[in-house]
């Protein structure tokens, strides 16, 4: 486990805030210019945040670009309600389809039993 100083944590929080405000990935150099820290300091803190799974990294043409990893928190009751309504809709469609197929089979059976002589001809 790597020990991070209080100042290191403050820098990490500043990095996260800055990255959250950006719509596009931001380079280490841009972070250094915005936050006023040395490039190497920010690169190290960004790598620590990447290891923690808070930001992602892409290197393009020598530039290190950073973006925030999107996490979504779901409410279990909302998920259950949505899944139940979708499941009910699918089940209703299947029941309707099977009922129609059963009615067609029954109709064919009734037709065949009424005229058994015609079938043999």
C-alpha positions in Angstrom: 0.0 0.0 0.0 1.3 3.4 -0.9 1.1 6.2 1.6 -0.4 9.4 0.3 0.1 12.6 2.2 -2.7 15.0 3.0 -1.4 17.4 0.3 -1.4 14.5 -2.2 -5.1 13.8 -1.4 -5.9 17.5 -1.8 -4.2 17.5 -5.2 -6.1 14.3 -6.2 -9.4 16.0 -5.2 -8.4 19.1 -7.3 -7.6 16.9 -10.2 -11.0 15.1 -10.0 -12.8 18.4 -9.8 -11.0 19.7 -12.8 -11.5 16.6 -14.9 -15.3 16.6 -13.9 -15.6 20.1 -15.3 -14.1 19.2 -18.6 -16.3 17.7 -21.3 -13.3 16.3 -23.3 -10.2 14.4 -22.0 -7.7 16.8 -20.4 -3.9 16.4 -20.7 -1.4 16.4 -17.8 0.0 19.7 -19.1 -3.4 21.3 -19.2 -4.0 20.2 -15.6 -0.6 21.6 -14.6 -1.5 25.0 -16.2 -4.9 25.1 -14.5 -3.9 23.9 -11.1 -0.5 25.4 -10.8 1.5 22.2 -10.0 4.4 20.7 -11.7 3.7 18.3 -14.6 5.4 15.4 -12.8 3.4 15.9 -9.6 0.1 15.8 -11.5 1.2 12.8 -13.6 2.0 10.9 -10.4 -1.3 11.8 -8.7 -3.2 11.0 -11.9 -1.6 7.6 -12.1 -2.6 7.0 -8.4 -6.2 7.9 -9.3 -6.1 5.6 -12.3 -5.0 2.7 -10.0 -7.9 3.5 -7.7 -10.2 3.3 -10.7 -11.4 6.9 -10.5 -10.0 8.2 -13.8 -8.9 6.6 -17.1 -5.8 7.2 -19.1 -5.1 7.4 -22.8 -1.7 8.3 -24.3 -1.8 9.9 -27.8 1.3 11.2 -29.5 3.1 11.6 -26.3 0.3 13.4 -24.5 -1.3 11.8 -21.4 -5.0 12.4 -21.5 -7.3 11.8 -18.5 -11.0 11.4 -18.2 -13.3 10.6 -15.3 -14.7 7.1 -15.2 -18.5 7.3 -15.2 -20.3 5.4 -12.4 -24.0 5.1 -12.3 -25.9 4.4 -9.0 -29.1 2.6 -9.5 -32.0 2.4 -7.1 -32.9 -1.3 -6.7 -36.6 -0.7 -6.4 -36.6 1.3 -9.7 -34.7 -1.5 -11.4 -37.1 -4.1 -10.1 -40.1 -2.1 -11.2 -38.7 -1.6 -14.6 -37.7 -5.2 -15.0 -41.1 -6.4 -13.7 -43.0 -4.2 -16.2 -40.8 -5.3 -19.1 -41.1 -9.0 -18.1 -44.9 -8.7 -17.8 -45.1 -7.1 -21.3 -43.1 -9.9 -22.8 -45.1 -12.6 -21.0 -48.4 -11.0 -22.1 -47.1 -11.0 -25.7 -46.1 -14.7 -25.4 -49.4 -15.7 -23.9 -51.3 -13.9 -26.6 -49.2 -15.5 -29.3 -49.6 -19.0 -27.8 -53.3 -18.5 -27.4 -53.7 -17.6 -31.0 -51.6 -20.6 -32.1 -53.7 -22.9 -29.9 -56.9 -21.5 -31.4 -55.6 -22.1 -34.9 -54.7 -25.7 -34.0 -58.0 -26.3 -32.3 -59.8 -24.9 -35.4 -57.8 -27.2 -37.7 -58.6 -30.2 -35.5 -62.3 -29.3 -35.5 -62.3 -29.0 -39.3 -60.5 -32.4 -39.6 -62.9 -34.2 -37.3 -66.0 -32.9 -39.0 -65.1 -34.1 -42.5 -63.0 -37.3 -42.0 -64.1 -38.8 -45.3 -63.0 -35.7 -47.3 -59.5 -36.0 -46.0 -59.1 -39.6 -47.3 -60.2 -38.6 -50.8 
